[in-house]
Amino acid sequence: MDGLISGNNDGKRKWIYPLIRKGIFYKWRSAISYGYLILFFSGPFIRINGQPFMLLNVIDKQFVLAGQVFWPQDIFLFMIASLVFLVCIVLFTIAFGRIFCGWICPQTIFMEMVFRKIEELIEGDAHKRKKLDAAPWTSGKIRKKTIKTIVFLFISFLIANTFLAYIIGSSALIKIMLEPVTSHWVGFVSIWFFTAIFYLVYSRIREQVCTLFCPYGRLQGVMIDKHTLVVAYDDVRGEPRGKLDRKAVLPTLKGDCVDCGLCVEVCPTGIDIRKGTQLECINCTACIDVCDEVMDKIHKPSKLIGFFSANMIHAKEKPSFTGRMMAYSVVIAVLIGILCYFIFSRNDMDITVMRQAGMLYQQQPNGYISNIYNADITNKANKSRVVTLRPEDPAIKIKFIQAPGTVNQGSDAKTVFFVYVPANKIYALETDVRLQLVSGNKIIQTVTTTFVGPLNN
């Protein structure tokens, strides 16, 4: 039908009952999905250097990735990561279409690889599920629907708990689970709120997340072109379609498509791939698997539906990893490399030193000249540290007005101090002075600041 895929002509919801066919792409998707699910559910509990593998603690403004702790002071890293993410989406979509949606998107993985399989296990295949929904309420139907609801709620509860663990940390989640509810009202309500959300998404909303709500599908329409590799139907080879006539003696003018309709029946968003590239297509490759199965049975070449660009179908371009795709991949790799460099080369502590504005130098006893400075010290490590400042040149001295002392994790500390420079070392109106931020016997960072003094004639 034309118009909204998930709606009937009378405006009511058209429920989709996709068949499950386990071809080669389905097996690859399953392997990727199982790896993702293992990582998702274990992520909050994996520890690297005492820190969780991933933590997005918005409440305490603490973020952890691969054991690296990030604080609000690392906002520039967030901006770079956002840029990398956006560019990757644009470039990857231009080159490979919406394959992210069908293979990596959490919505698709949970829907197709978890909830859909459970639904088939309890209620049967697509035809049985459709028949069950249309049937009157009987004891058998009530039993199956009740079991499915309980299992769906349980899995949604697990997802909600894991999701919350990524926000508040696994330790805080365990406290909510073990301690009285009255001590953790907010956490308790949050768990059940997210449980309800996930249950509604996977039991009722389903594919409409992809077809109606997800903005990525809409962006795809303006990013793909005739060079983009997408899941597509080879209409040159397949048309005109028609039922296979096994009794025909002479060759027919029909294409390879036998119009079985299985490519539509397996589609999780309910589209007909033979109508061309559509926004609702998530490149899940289910139609490729089932079409290859049919082609094999009728002894026709596979890949009537496959990964094609428009030019590959109509201009007969050979499938290859083109220079354009290689360039996109290189750009993505470079951007990710830049982000990784900044992440893994950053200091656990940062210091910013500023000479007191509007203050001139001061003459001090014993031939010293002094300037007054303010410094901000940021501790981005996962533990508190006792720090101090010292000059790199032993002839220079520091006198603290306000010493830095202990800097708590994720916090800032301010310090005010004088820098004393021997007058005989000053040869310009402005002299560079190097200061070291020290914790214990370890030099964490060395900064250069400007010292103002009289010329030493």
C-alpha positions as CSV (number, residue, x, y, z in Angstrom):
1,M,0.0,0.0,0.0
2,D,1.1,3.6,-0.5
3,G,1.5,5.9,2.5
4,L,2.3,4.9,6.0
5,I,3.8,1.4,6.2
6,S,2.3,0.7,9.6
7,G,-1.2,1.9,8.9
8,N,-4.2,0.4,7.1
9,N,-6.5,2.2,4.8
10,D,-8.9,2.9,7.7
11,G,-6.1,4.6,9.6
12,K,-5.7,1.7,12.2
13,R,-2.4,0.1,13.1
14,K,-1.3,-2.6,10.7
15,W,0.6,-5.2,12.8
16,I,3.6,-6.7,11.2
17,Y,4.4,-10.4,11.6
18,P,7.8,-11.0,10.0
19,L,8.9,-14.5,9.3
20,I,12.3,-15.6,10.5
21,R,14.6,-17.2,8.0
22,K,18.1,-18.2,9.1
23,G,20.4,-17.6,6.2
24,I,24.1,-16.6,6.1
25,F,23.5,-12.9,6.9
26,Y,21.1,-13.9,9.8
27,K,23.8,-16.0,11.3
28,W,26.3,-13.1,11.1
29,R,23.8,-10.7,12.6
30,S,23.1,-13.2,15.4
31,A,26.8,-13.5,16.2
32,I,27.2,-9.7,16.3
33,S,24.1,-9.4,18.4
34,Y,25.2,-12.0,20.9
35,G,28.5,-10.2,21.3
36,Y,26.7,-6.9,21.8
37,L,24.3,-8.4,24.3
38,I,27.1,-9.9,26.3
39,L,29.0,-6.6,26.3
40,F,25.8,-4.6,27.2
41,F,24.8,-6.7,30.2
42,S,28.4,-7.1,31.5
43,G,29.6,-3.6,30.8
44,P,28.7,-2.0,34.1
45,F,30.3,-4.8,36.0
46,I,33.6,-5.0,34.1
47,R,36.4,-3.2,35.9
48,I,39.5,-1.6,34.3
49,N,41.9,-0.1,36.8
50,G,39.2,-0.1,39.4
51,Q,36.7,1.7,37.2
52,P,33.7,0.4,35.2
53,F,34.1,-0.3,31.5
54,M,31.5,2.4,30.9
55,L,29.7,4.9,33.1
56,L,27.5,7.8,32.2
57,N,26.9,9.3,35.6
58,V,25.1,12.6,34.7
59,I,24.0,13.1,38.3
60,D,27.6,13.3,39.7
61,K,29.0,14.6,36.4
62,Q,31.3,11.6,36.1
63,F,31.9,9.7,32.8
64,V,34.0,6.6,32.4
65,L,35.0,4.9,29.1
66,A,37.4,1.9,29.0
67,G,38.5,2.7,32.6
68,Q,39.3,6.3,31.7
69,V,37.5,8.8,34.0
70,F,36.2,12.0,32.4
71,W,34.8,15.1,34.2
72,P,33.0,18.3,33.1
73,Q,36.5,19.8,32.6
74,D,36.9,17.4,29.6
75,I,34.1,19.0,27.7
76,F,36.4,19.4,24.7
77,L,36.7,15.7,24.4
78,F,32.9,15.4,24.4
79,M,32.8,17.9,21.6
80,I,35.4,16.0,19.6
81,A,33.5,12.7,20.2
82,S,30.3,14.3,19.1
83,L,31.9,15.5,15.9
84,V,33.4,12.1,15.3
85,F,30.0,10.5,15.8
86,L,28.2,12.9,13.5
87,V,30.8,12.6,10.8
88,C,30.8,8.8,11.0
89,I,27.0,8.8,10.7
90,V,27.1,11.0,7.6
91,L,30.1,9.3,5.9
92,F,29.1,5.8,6.8
93,T,25.5,6.4,5.5
94,I,26.7,7.9,2.3
95,A,28.9,4.9,1.6
96,F,26.9,2.0,3.1
97,G,23.4,3.3,3.7
98,R,21.4,2.4,6.8
99,I,23.2,-0.8,7.7
100,F,23.8,0.5,11.2
101,C,20.1,0.2,11.9
102,G,19.9,-3.4,10.9
103,W,23.1,-4.7,12.4
104,I,24.2,-2.5,15.3
105,C,21.3,-0.4,16.6
106,P,20.2,-1.6,20.1
107,Q,16.5,-1.2,19.1
108,T,16.9,-3.7,16.2
109,I,19.1,-6.1,18.2
110,F,16.7,-6.4,21.1
111,M,13.6,-6.5,19.0
112,E,14.7,-9.0,16.4
113,M,17.3,-11.1,18.3
114,V,15.7,-11.2,21.7
115,F,12.0,-10.3,21.9
116,R,11.0,-11.6,18.4
117,K,12.7,-15.0,19.1
118,I,11.0,-15.3,22.5
119,E,7.7,-14.5,20.8
120,E,8.1,-17.1,18.2
121,L,9.1,-19.7,20.9
122,I,5.9,-19.0,22.8
123,E,3.3,-18.2,20.1
124,G,4.8,-19.9,17.1
125,D,5.9,-18.6,13.7
126,A,4.5,-15.4,12.0
127,H,1.4,-17.2,10.6
128,K,0.6,-18.7,13.9
129,R,1.1,-15.4,15.7
130,K,-1.2,-13.6,13.3
131,K,-3.9,-16.3,13.6
132,L,-3.6,-16.2,17.4
133,D,-4.1,-12.4,17.6
134,A,-7.1,-12.6,15.3
135,A,-8.7,-15.5,17.3
136,P,-11.1,-15.0,20.2
137,W,-9.8,-15.1,23.8
138,T,-9.6,-18.7,24.9
139,S,-7.7,-20.4,27.8
140,G,-4.9,-21.3,25.4
141,K,-4.6,-17.7,24.1
142,I,-4.7,-16.3,27.6
143,R,-2.0,-18.7,28.7
144,K,0.3,-17.8,25.8
145,K,-0.2,-14.1,26.1
146,T,0.3,-14.2,29.9
147,I,3.6,-16.1,29.6
148,K,4.8,-13.8,26.9
149,T,3.9,-10.7,28.9
150,I,5.7,-12.0,32.0
151,V,8.8,-12.9,30.0
152,F,8.8,-9.6,28.2
153,L,8.4,-7.7,31.5
154,F,11.3,-9.7,33.0
155,I,13.6,-9.0,30.1
156,S,12.6,-5.3,30.1
157,F,13.3,-5.3,33.9
158,L,16.8,-6.7,33.2
159,I,17.5,-4.1,30.5
160,A,16.2,-1.3,32.8
161,N,18.5,-2.4,35.6
162,T,21.5,-2.6,33.3
163,F,20.6,0.8,31.7
164,L,20.4,2.4,35.2
165,A,23.8,0.7,36.1
166,Y,25.4,2.7,33.2
167,I,24.1,5.9,34.8
168,I,24.5,5.4,38.5
169,G,27.1,2.6,38.6
170,S,26.8,-1.1,39.4
171,S,27.6,-0.5,43.1
172,A,24.7,2.0,43.5
173,L,22.4,-0.4,41.7
174,I,23.3,-3.3,44.0
175,K,22.5,-1.1,47.0
176,I,19.1,-0.3,45.5
177,M,18.5,-4.1,45.1
178,L,19.7,-5.1,48.5
179,E,18.6,-2.2,50.8
180,P,15.1,-1.3,51.8
181,V,13.0,0.5,49.1
182,T,12.4,3.4,51.4
183,S,16.1,4.2,51.3
184,H,16.1,4.4,47.5
185,W,12.7,5.7,46.3
186,V,14.2,7.5,43.3
187,G,16.2,4.5,42.1
188,F,13.2,2.1,42.7
189,V,10.8,4.3,40.7
190,S,13.4,4.8,37.9
191,I,13.9,1.1,37.5
192,W,10.2,0.5,37.0
193,F,9.7,3.6,34.9
194,F,12.4,2.3,32.4
195,T,11.0,-1.2,32.6
196,A,7.6,0.1,31.5
197,I,9.2,2.1,28.7
198,F,11.2,-0.8,27.4
199,Y,8.2,-3.1,27.6
200,L,6.0,-0.7,25.6
201,V,8.7,-0.3,23.0
202,Y,9.2,-4.0,22.4
203,S,5.7,-5.2,22.9
204,R,3.6,-2.4,21.3
205,I,5.6,0.3,19.5
206,R,8.1,-2.1,17.8
207,E,9.1,-1.2,14.2
208,Q,7.5,2.2,14.5
209,V,10.6,3.3,16.4
210,C,12.4,2.9,13.1
211,T,9.7,4.0,10.7
212,L,8.2,7.0,12.6
213,F,10.4,8.2,15.5
214,C,14.0,7.6,14.5
215,P,15.5,10.7,12.7
216,Y,18.3,8.7,11.2
217,G,15.9,7.1,8.7
218,R,14.8,10.6,7.5
219,L,18.5,11.7,7.2
220,Q,19.2,8.7,5.0
221,G,17.0,10.1,2.3
222,V,19.2,13.1,1.7
223,M,22.5,11.3,2.2
224,I,22.4,8.3,-0.1
225,D,23.0,8.6,-3.8
226,K,23.5,6.3,-6.8
227,H,26.9,5.2,-5.5
228,T,25.7,4.2,-2.1
229,L,25.7,0.5,-1.2
230,V,22.3,-0.5,0.2
231,V,20.1,-3.6,0.3
232,A,18.4,-3.4,-3.1
233,Y,16.4,-5.5,-5.6
234,D,18.0,-6.0,-9.0
235,D,15.0,-5.0,-11.1
236,V,16.9,-5.4,-14.3
237,R,17.4,-9.1,-13.7
238,G,14.1,-9.7,-11.8
239,E,11.5,-8.0,-13.9
240,P,9.1,-8.7,-15.3
241,R,8.3,-10.9,-12.3
242,G,5.9,-13.8,-12.4
243,K,5.2,-17.3,-11.1
244,L,7.6,-20.0,-12.2
245,D,6.2,-22.2,-14.9
246,R,8.0,-25.5,-14.6
247,K,6.0,-27.0,-17.5
248,A,7.2,-24.4,-20.0
249,V,9.2,-25.8,-22.8
250,L,10.4,-22.6,-24.5
251,P,12.2,-19.8,-22.7
252,T,10.0,-17.1,-21.3
253,L,10.4,-13.3,-21.1
254,K,9.9,-13.4,-17.3
255,G,12.6,-12.2,-15.0
256,D,14.1,-14.2,-12.2
257,C,11.7,-12.9,-9.5
258,V,8.9,-15.5,-9.0
259,D,6.8,-13.1,-7.1
260,C,6.7,-15.3,-4.0
261,G,6.4,-12.4,-1.7
262,L,8.7,-13.8,0.9
263,C,10.9,-10.7,0.8
264,V,7.9,-8.8,2.1
265,E,7.0,-11.4,4.7
266,V,10.4,-11.5,6.4
267,C,10.8,-7.7,6.5
268,P,10.6,-6.4,10.1
269,T,9.3,-3.0,8.9
270,G,6.9,-4.4,6.4
271,I,8.2,-2.9,3.1
272,D,8.4,-4.4,-0.3
273,I,12.1,-4.0,-1.3
274,R,11.1,-4.5,-4.9
275,K,9.7,-1.0,-5.0
276,G,13.1,0.5,-4.6
277,T,15.1,2.1,-1.8
278,Q,12.7,3.3,1.0
279,L,13.3,5.2,4.2
280,E,11.8,2.4,6.2
281,C,14.4,-0.1,5.1
282,I,16.9,-0.8,7.9
283,N,19.3,-2.9,5.7
284,C,18.8,-5.9,8.0
285,T,19.4,-8.3,5.0
286,A,16.5,-10.6,5.9
287,C,15.2,-10.3,2.4
288,I,18.6,-11.2,0.9
289,D,18.6,-14.5,3.0
290,V,15.1,-15.6,2.0
291,C,15.5,-14.6,-1.7
292,D,18.8,-16.5,-1.9
293,E,17.0,-19.5,-0.5
294,V,14.3,-19.3,-3.2
295,M,16.9,-18.8,-6.0
296,D,18.7,-21.8,-4.8
297,K,15.5,-23.9,-4.9
298,I,14.7,-22.9,-8.5
299,H,18.3,-23.2,-9.6
300,K,18.8,-19.5,-10.3
301,P,21.8,-17.3,-9.4
302,S,21.7,-15.9,-5.9
303,K,21.7,-12.2,-5.0
304,L,18.6,-11.1,-6.9
305,I,18.4,-9.0,-3.7
306,G,21.8,-8.0,-2.4
307,F,24.1,-5.1,-1.5
308,F,24.0,-3.0,-4.6
309,S,24.3,0.6,-5.6
310,A,22.0,2.0,-8.2
311,N,24.9,2.2,-10.6
312,M,25.8,-1.4,-10.0
313,I,22.2,-2.4,-11.1
314,H,21.6,0.0,-14.0
315,A,25.1,1.0,-15.1
316,K,26.6,-2.5,-14.6
317,E,29.4,-1.3,-12.4
318,K,31.4,-4.0,-10.8
319,P,31.0,-4.3,-7.0
320,S,34.2,-3.1,-5.4
321,F,35.6,-1.2,-2.5
322,T,35.8,2.1,-4.4
323,G,38.1,4.9,-3.8
324,R,35.2,6.9,-2.5
325,M,34.4,4.4,0.1
326,M,38.1,4.0,1.0
327,A,38.3,7.8,1.4
328,Y,35.3,7.8,3.7
329,S,36.8,4.9,5.7
330,V,40.2,6.7,6.0
331,V,38.5,9.9,7.2
332,I,36.6,8.0,9.9
333,A,39.7,6.2,11.0
334,V,41.7,9.5,11.2
335,L,39.0,11.1,13.3
336,I,38.7,8.2,15.6
337,G,42.5,8.2,15.9
338,I,42.6,11.8,16.9
339,L,39.9,11.2,19.5
340,C,41.8,8.2,20.9
341,Y,45.0,10.2,21.0
342,F,43.4,13.0,23.1
343,I,41.8,10.5,25.4
344,F,44.9,8.3,26.1
345,S,47.4,11.2,26.1
346,R,45.5,13.5,28.4
347,N,46.9,14.2,31.9
348,D,45.1,13.1,35.1
349,M,45.6,16.6,36.4
350,D,45.6,20.0,34.7
351,I,46.9,23.3,35.9
352,T,46.2,26.8,34.6
353,V,48.5,29.6,35.9
354,M,47.7,33.3,35.5
355,R,49.8,36.2,36.7
356,Q,47.7,38.6,38.9
357,A,46.1,41.1,36.5
358,G,47.0,44.8,37.2
359,M,49.9,43.9,39.6
360,L,53.4,45.1,39.0
361,Y,56.5,43.3,40.1
362,Q,57.7,43.7,43.7
363,Q,61.2,44.3,45.0
364,Q,62.2,41.7,47.6
365,P,65.1,41.4,50.0
366,N,68.3,39.5,49.0
367,G,68.1,40.7,45.4
368,Y,64.8,38.9,44.4
369,I,62.0,40.2,42.3
370,S,58.5,38.7,42.8
371,N,55.2,38.4,40.9
372,I,51.9,37.1,42.3
373,Y,50.0,34.4,40.6
374,N,46.7,32.5,40.7
375,A,46.4,28.9,39.6
376,D,43.5,26.5,39.0
377,I,44.4,22.8,39.5
378,T,41.9,20.2,38.2
379,N,42.0,16.6,39.4
380,K,40.6,14.3,36.7
381,A,41.9,11.1,38.3
382,N,39.6,8.7,40.2
383,K,41.2,9.4,43.5
384,S,42.2,12.4,45.6
385,R,45.8,13.8,45.4
386,V,48.1,15.9,47.4
387,V,49.9,18.3,45.1
388,T,52.2,21.2,45.2
389,L,54.1,23.6,42.9
390,R,57.8,24.0,42.5
391,P,60.0,25.9,40.0
392,E,62.0,24.0,37.4
393,D,65.0,26.3,38.1
394,P,66.3,25.7,41.6
395,A,67.4,29.4,41.8
396,I,63.7,30.4,41.7
397,K,61.5,30.2,44.7
398,I,57.8,29.9,45.4
399,K,56.0,31.4,48.5
400,F,52.4,30.3,48.9
401,I,49.7,32.6,50.1
402,Q,47.1,29.8,49.6
403,A,48.7,26.3,49.1
404,P,46.9,23.8,46.9
405,G,47.1,20.8,49.3
406,T,44.6,18.0,48.6
407,V,42.6,18.1,45.4
408,N,39.6,15.7,45.5
409,Q,38.7,13.6,42.5
410,G,36.8,15.5,39.8
411,S,37.3,18.7,41.7
412,D,39.2,22.0,41.3
413,A,41.6,23.6,43.7
414,K,42.8,27.2,43.7
415,T,46.1,28.4,44.8
416,V,47.7,31.8,45.2
417,F,51.5,32.3,45.4
418,F,54.5,34.5,44.8
419,V,57.3,33.5,42.4
420,Y,60.7,34.9,43.5
421,V,63.3,35.3,40.7
422,P,66.8,36.5,41.3
423,A,67.2,40.0,39.8
424,N,70.4,38.9,38.0
425,K,68.4,36.3,36.0
426,I,66.1,38.9,34.5
427,Y,67.2,40.1,31.1
428,A,63.9,41.3,29.6
429,L,60.7,43.0,30.6
430,E,59.0,39.6,30.3
431,T,60.8,36.3,31.2
432,D,59.5,32.8,30.8
433,V,59.3,30.8,34.1
434,R,58.6,27.1,34.1
435,L,56.6,25.6,37.0
436,Q,56.1,22.0,37.9
437,L,52.9,20.5,39.3
438,V,54.1,17.7,41.6
439,S,52.3,14.9,43.5
440,G,54.7,13.0,45.8
441,N,57.9,12.7,43.8
442,K,56.1,12.6,40.4
443,I,56.0,15.5,38.1
444,I,52.5,15.6,36.6
445,Q,52.7,18.6,34.4
446,T,55.1,21.5,33.6
447,V,53.7,24.8,32.6
448,T,55.3,28.0,31.4
449,T,54.2,31.4,32.6
450,T,55.3,35.0,32.1
451,F,57.3,36.8,34.8
452,V,57.5,40.6,34.7
453,G,60.5,42.4,36.1
454,P,63.0,45.2,35.6
455,L,65.8,44.8,33.1
456,N,69.1,43.7,34.6
457,N,71.6,46.2,33.1
